[in-house]
Amino acid sequence: MPFYHRPPADRGPLRPRRSPMAPGQAAAAPTPAELAEAAGVGYAVVDLETTGLSPTTDSILEVALVLTDATGRVERSWSTLIDPGACVDVGPTHIHGLVAEDLIGAPGFDDVADLLVANLAGRAVVAHNARFDVGFLTQALGTRGLLDRGARVPRVCTMEWARHFMTTPSRRLTTCCEVARVEIGRHHNALDDALAAAGLLRHYLAVGAQRGEEPVAWVRSLVEARRFAGWHWDAARARDGVERLTARITPGAERARPKPESAGPRQ
């Protein structure tokens, strides 16, 4: 995944201090109405493995989603391999570790797209390098009519926020996790990376609370997530999608299918 050196686009209003989004200007304190809207908004931490770097020409091979409450506590999670079609090259196997044979029997993206959207709705989407993952989601879901064209998905990027909450020589996921003492399993396994990003989110929330940063720094994204009406999905297809989930085979284990009760659409 590429890395972008820019200030967090999801930086919301804090107590007055210098904002990298508007040099020379102090950020306004959130209003009581904004605080009320932001309260209780949960997070949807997503990670994708793809055939390449372009959302318009490359395909999604694996999706993982970790749903948390407003404190970052994991509520449920799921992952699935995605069959991009017989004529699609799986791309850099040396990075994501997948070969074409791994995807045999996996669902197509259409089979799980409604489930994915049902779980994203009402939450702030979190990713490590959100521009990459949300870019692929915007393309894949927008072309299917499950996301309004031109809509900006409310997001929190754990990569862009890294140096606000810790001193790290690199904003790469593995380095950030090492500095924050967040466990990470097999890098570029979508579920392991999503769980690691969720761990970074909890770390940021804890550091922010210790500093007295109340509400959280990205309150604007939480308000936007509460208001966002750009998601569209079919509830029946979302329920069917649960049965199609096909997790990556781990060494020494058979391919797993997540339990429906742990991966169902958000009510």
Solvent accessible surface area in square Angstrom, and as a share of the most:
residue,aa,sasa,rsa
1,M,64,0.29
2,P,41,0.26
3,F,58,0.24
4,Y,66,0.25
5,H,157,0.70
6,R,95,0.35
7,P,56,0.35
8,P,6,0.04
9,A,29,0.23
10,D,5,0.03
11,R,19,0.07
12,G,2,0.02
13,P,19,0.12
14,L,7,0.04
15,R,124,0.45
16,P,96,0.60
17,R,77,0.28
18,R,169,0.62
19,S,15,0.10
20,P,60,0.38
21,M,96,0.43
22,A,33,0.26
23,P,116,0.73
24,G,58,0.56
25,Q,117,0.52
26,A,69,0.53
27,A,21,0.16
28,A,75,0.58
29,A,62,0.48
30,P,20,0.13
31,T,67,0.39
32,P,113,0.71
33,A,69,0.54
34,E,53,0.24
35,L,70,0.35
36,A,73,0.57
37,E,46,0.21
38,A,8,0.06
39,A,64,0.50
40,G,58,0.56
41,V,3,0.02
42,G,4,0.04
43,Y,2,0.01
44,A,0,0.00
45,V,0,0.00
46,V,2,0.01
47,D,10,0.05
48,L,0,0.00
49,E,7,0.03
50,T,12,0.07
51,T,13,0.08
52,G,18,0.18
53,L,111,0.55
54,S,36,0.23
55,P,45,0.29
56,T,99,0.57
57,T,113,0.66
58,D,43,0.22
59,S,32,0.21
60,I,12,0.06
61,L,0,0.00
62,E,1,0.00
63,V,0,0.00
64,A,0,0.00
65,L,0,0.00
66,V,0,0.00
67,L,0,0.00
68,T,0,0.00
69,D,29,0.15
70,A,39,0.30
71,T,99,0.57
72,G,0,0.00
73,R,144,0.53
74,V,54,0.31
75,E,76,0.34
76,R,52,0.19
77,S,34,0.22
78,W,3,0.01
79,S,6,0.04
80,T,0,0.00
81,L,1,0.00
82,I,3,0.01
83,D,55,0.28
84,P,32,0.20
85,G,33,0.31
86,A,112,0.87
87,C,137,0.82
88,V,54,0.31
89,D,111,0.58
90,V,17,0.10
91,G,31,0.30
92,P,39,0.24
93,T,49,0.29
94,H,161,0.72
95,I,77,0.39
96,H,4,0.02
97,G,48,0.46
98,L,2,0.01
99,V,61,0.35
100,A,60,0.46
101,E,117,0.53
102,D,43,0.22
103,L,5,0.03
104,I,123,0.62
105,G,54,0.52
106,A,9,0.07
107,P,0,0.00
108,G,23,0.22
109,F,15,0.06
110,D,75,0.39
111,D,47,0.25
112,V,0,0.00
113,A,1,0.01
114,D,8,0.04
115,L,0,0.00
116,L,0,0.00
117,V,0,0.00
118,A,1,0.01
119,N,0,0.00
120,L,0,0.00
121,A,17,0.13
122,G,29,0.28
123,R,11,0.04
124,A,0,0.00
125,V,0,0.00
126,V,0,0.00
127,A,0,0.00
128,H,14,0.06
129,N,2,0.01
130,A,2,0.02
131,R,97,0.36
132,F,14,0.06
133,D,0,0.00
134,V,2,0.01
135,G,24,0.23
136,F,4,0.02
137,L,3,0.02
138,T,48,0.28
139,Q,60,0.27
140,A,15,0.11
141,L,0,0.00
142,G,8,0.08
143,T,68,0.40
144,R,100,0.37
145,G,51,0.49
146,L,22,0.11
147,L,3,0.01
148,D,64,0.33
149,R,179,0.65
150,G,85,0.81
151,A,25,0.19
152,R,111,0.41
153,V,3,0.01
154,P,3,0.02
155,R,45,0.17
156,V,0,0.00
157,C,4,0.02
158,T,0,0.00
159,M,1,0.00
160,E,21,0.09
161,W,0,0.00
162,A,0,0.00
163,R,123,0.45
164,H,38,0.17
165,F,8,0.03
166,M,23,0.10
167,T,128,0.75
168,T,8,0.04
169,P,113,0.71
170,S,32,0.21
171,R,20,0.07
172,R,133,0.49
173,L,12,0.06
174,T,52,0.30
175,T,29,0.17
176,C,0,0.00
177,C,1,0.00
178,E,136,0.61
179,V,59,0.34
180,A,11,0.09
181,R,225,0.82
182,V,25,0.15
183,E,159,0.71
184,I,45,0.23
185,G,50,0.48
186,R,104,0.38
187,H,79,0.35
188,H,37,0.16
189,N,9,0.04
190,A,0,0.00
191,L,48,0.24
192,D,24,0.12
193,D,3,0.02
194,A,0,0.00
195,L,71,0.35
196,A,0,0.00
197,A,3,0.02
198,A,0,0.00
199,G,4,0.04
200,L,0,0.00
201,L,0,0.00
202,R,96,0.35
203,H,49,0.22
204,Y,0,0.00
205,L,23,0.11
206,A,49,0.38
207,V,23,0.13
208,G,6,0.06
209,A,59,0.46
210,Q,149,0.66
211,R,119,0.44
212,G,31,0.30
213,E,24,0.11
214,E,117,0.53
215,P,29,0.18
216,V,34,0.20
217,A,1,0.01
218,W,1,0.00
219,V,1,0.01
220,R,110,0.40
221,S,1,0.01
222,L,11,0.05
223,V,9,0.05
224,E,65,0.29
225,A,1,0.01
226,R,121,0.44
227,R,153,0.56
228,F,45,0.19
229,A,84,0.65
230,G,3,0.03
231,W,17,0.06
232,H,82,0.37
233,W,100,0.35
234,D,66,0.34
235,A,54,0.42
236,A,50,0.39
237,R,115,0.42
238,A,0,0.00
239,R,145,0.53
240,D,91,0.47
241,G,0,0.00
242,V,8,0.05
243,E,109,0.49
244,R,101,0.37
245,L,0,0.00
246,T,1,0.01
247,A,15,0.12
248,R,38,0.14
249,I,84,0.43
250,T,45,0.26
251,P,122,0.77
252,G,95,0.91
253,A,51,0.39
254,E,157,0.71
255,R,68,0.25
256,A,55,0.43
257,R,143,0.52
258,P,30,0.19
259,K,136,0.57
260,P,63,0.40
261,E,138,0.62
262,S,42,0.27
263,A,0,0.00
264,G,17,0.16
265,P,25,0.15
266,R,90,0.33
267,Q,201,0.89
